[in-house]
Amino acid sequence: VQLQASGGGLVQAGGYLRLSCATSGSINGIRARRWYRQAPGKEREWVASIVGGGTTNYADSVKGRFTISRDIAKKMVFLQMNDLEPEDTAVYYCNVNTVYKDYWGQGTLVTVSS
């Protein structure tokens, strides 16, 4: 199983990006698909989740600006990031949480300039 995150890049403050996470292979027992991020010099932090029924949750810092979604048939998860701020600069990681273990993608860098 591999998770491949993409869509990162350099954007000005106020701009937008859409991250994608593709899953190769089959994963059983999925509880949630999540996005995390790690800013330079900081610990990795949770950003957003989407669970089986489609319920979404967001960190307070991104609520109202970011939207997590999924395409179950294509085994993909997305993170639409609007009104980006310099504080959103980080490496973004996709995650699949299962009853057995967590799977992680390799990360995609988002840089927001002021």
N, C-alpha and C positions, 0 to 999 in steps of 0.2 A: 504494500500500500504506500502510495506517495501522494502528498499534497503539494500542489504547485501554485504559489501565489504570484500574481502579476498585476500590473496597472500602476505601480508607483512611478514617481517622477518628481520634477521640480515645478512648483506652481506658486503664483503670487498669493499673498493673503487675500482672502475673499473669493478665491477660485475654488475649483472642484476637481475631484478625481474619483474614479470608480475602480476599486480593487476587485479582483476576481481570484477565486481559489478553486482549482480543478482537482478532482480526486481520481486517481487511477487505482484500480483494484476494488475489491469488495470489503466493506466494513460492516460488521454486525453489532447489534446492541448499541446503536447510536442514541445518546441522550441529548446532545446539543452540538451545534456547530457555532464556533466562536471566533472572534477576532481579538487579538492582543496587539500591544505595541510596546516597543522599548525605545525610549529616547536616550540620547547620549548621556552616559553617566548616571542613568536611572535604572530602576528595576522594571522588569516587564510588568505591564498592567493590562487588565482586562478592559476591552472596549465595548463589545456588543456580543449578544448571543441570540440564537434562534433555536427553539426546541421543536420536538416532533409535531405538536399541534399548530405550529406557526407563531407561537407567542414570542415576542422579541423583548429584549431588555438592553439597556444602554447605561454606560457610565455617565454620571452627571455631567462630566466635562464635554461630552459629545451629544448629549440628548438634544433633540431638535435640529441637529445639523447632520448627523450621520444616520443612515438607514441600512440595516442588514436585510438581505433577502436571499432566496435560494431558488435553484432549479433542480428539483429532486431527480427528474428524468436524466438530466445531464450531469448530475452529481457535482453541482457547482454551488458556491456561495459567493455572494457579492457584498461589498461595502461601498455604498454611495456616500461620499464625503463632500458636503457642501460648506460654503462659508468657512473655508479653512483658515486656520490661524497659525502663526509661527510655532505656537506651543504644540501643535499637532505633528511637528517634525519628529519622525521616529521610523524605525523599521517595524513594519506591520506583519504579523504572523497569523495565519489561519490555523485553526485547531479543530479537531473533531474529538469530542469527549464521548467515550463509550463506557459501558459497565465494566469493561475489562482494562482499558488503558486509554491514554491520550495519544493522539497523532498530531504531529506538527509539520507545517510547511517550512520552507527555507527562509521566508521573509522577503518583503519587498520594501524598498526605501522610499519614504515620502518626505520631501523637503519643501517647506513652506517659507518663502521669503517675505520679508516685511516691506 
